[in-house]
Amino acid sequence: MKLLKQVALLFALCWLSLCVEALLPIELPASVIGMALLLLLLGVRIIRVEHIRELSDFLLENLPFLFVPATVGIIQYFGVLKDVAVQLLLICVISVVLTFAATVTSVRLTIRLMNRRKK
């Protein structure tokens, strides 16, 4: 029953994020709004980690199953994708390198700002 309540809470946040998305004048995905809303609610302690722990553990344990449909879809359209496989691979490699670089820069900047704050 506890897991069902946690699922209901998550669906309520998803529904709320869809409503917020409809009201916003800019294009912002509801999933991003939902994650930001969950982070905000966790930060101000309206929702505690204990309220969603079992559901999050369950989803993390079963995460590989969530990627199966996407993988099957890619395999299904392999004939279309094989003509541009080199370009797709190049795009993936470049985006991974840029993501790593952005992450390293963000972490270094955050550490630098935290050190300044302590002094």
Backbone hydrogen bonds, N-H to C=O, Kabsch-Sander energy under -0.5 kcal/mol:
donor,donor_aa,acceptor,acceptor_aa,energy
5,K,1,M,-1.8
6,Q,2,K,-1.8
7,V,3,L,-2.3
8,A,4,L,-2.3
9,L,5,K,-2.2
10,L,6,Q,-2.3
11,F,7,V,-2.8
12,A,8,A,-2.2
13,L,9,L,-2.1
14,C,10,L,-2.2
15,W,11,F,-2.7
16,L,12,A,-2.5
17,S,13,L,-2.3
18,L,14,C,-1.8
19,C,15,W,-1.9
20,V,16,L,-2.4
21,E,17,S,-2.3
22,A,18,L,-1.9
23,L,19,C,-1.3
24,L,20,V,-1.6
28,L,26,I,-0.7
33,I,29,P,-2.0
34,G,30,A,-2.8
35,M,31,S,-2.1
36,A,32,V,-2.4
37,L,33,I,-2.7
38,L,34,G,-2.6
39,L,35,M,-2.6
40,L,36,A,-2.5
41,L,37,L,-2.7
42,L,38,L,-2.4
43,G,39,L,-2.5
44,V,40,L,-2.2
45,R,42,L,-0.7
46,I,41,L,-1.9
47,I,41,L,-1.7
51,H,48,R,-1.7
52,I,48,R,-0.5
52,I,49,V,-1.4
53,R,49,V,-1.0
56,S,52,I,-2.5
57,D,53,R,-2.6
58,F,54,E,-2.4
59,L,55,L,-2.7
60,L,56,S,-2.4
61,E,57,D,-2.3
62,N,58,F,-1.5
63,L,60,L,-0.9
65,F,62,N,-0.9
66,L,62,N,-0.6
66,L,63,L,-1.4
67,F,63,L,-0.6
67,F,64,P,-1.1
68,V,64,P,-0.5
68,V,65,F,-0.6
71,T,67,F,-2.1
72,V,68,V,-2.6
73,G,69,P,-2.2
74,I,70,A,-2.1
75,I,71,T,-2.3
76,Q,72,V,-2.4
77,Y,73,G,-1.4
78,F,75,I,-1.4
80,V,77,Y,-0.6
81,L,77,Y,-2.1
82,K,78,F,-2.4
83,D,80,V,-0.5
84,V,81,L,-1.2
85,A,82,K,-0.8
88,L,84,V,-2.5
89,L,85,A,-2.6
90,L,86,V,-2.4
91,I,87,Q,-2.5
92,C,88,L,-2.5
93,V,89,L,-2.4
94,I,90,L,-2.6
95,S,91,I,-2.6
96,V,92,C,-2.2
97,V,93,V,-2.3
98,L,94,I,-2.6
99,T,95,S,-2.2
100,F,96,V,-2.6
101,A,97,V,-2.4
102,A,98,L,-2.5
103,T,99,T,-2.3
104,V,100,F,-2.7
105,T,101,A,-2.4
106,S,102,A,-2.4
107,V,103,T,-2.6
108,R,104,V,-2.5
109,L,105,T,-2.4
110,T,106,S,-2.5
111,I,107,V,-2.6
112,R,108,R,-2.4
113,L,109,L,-2.6
114,M,110,T,-2.4
115,N,111,I,-2.4
116,R,112,R,-2.0
117,R,113,L,-1.9
118,K,114,M,-1.7
119,K,115,N,-1.4
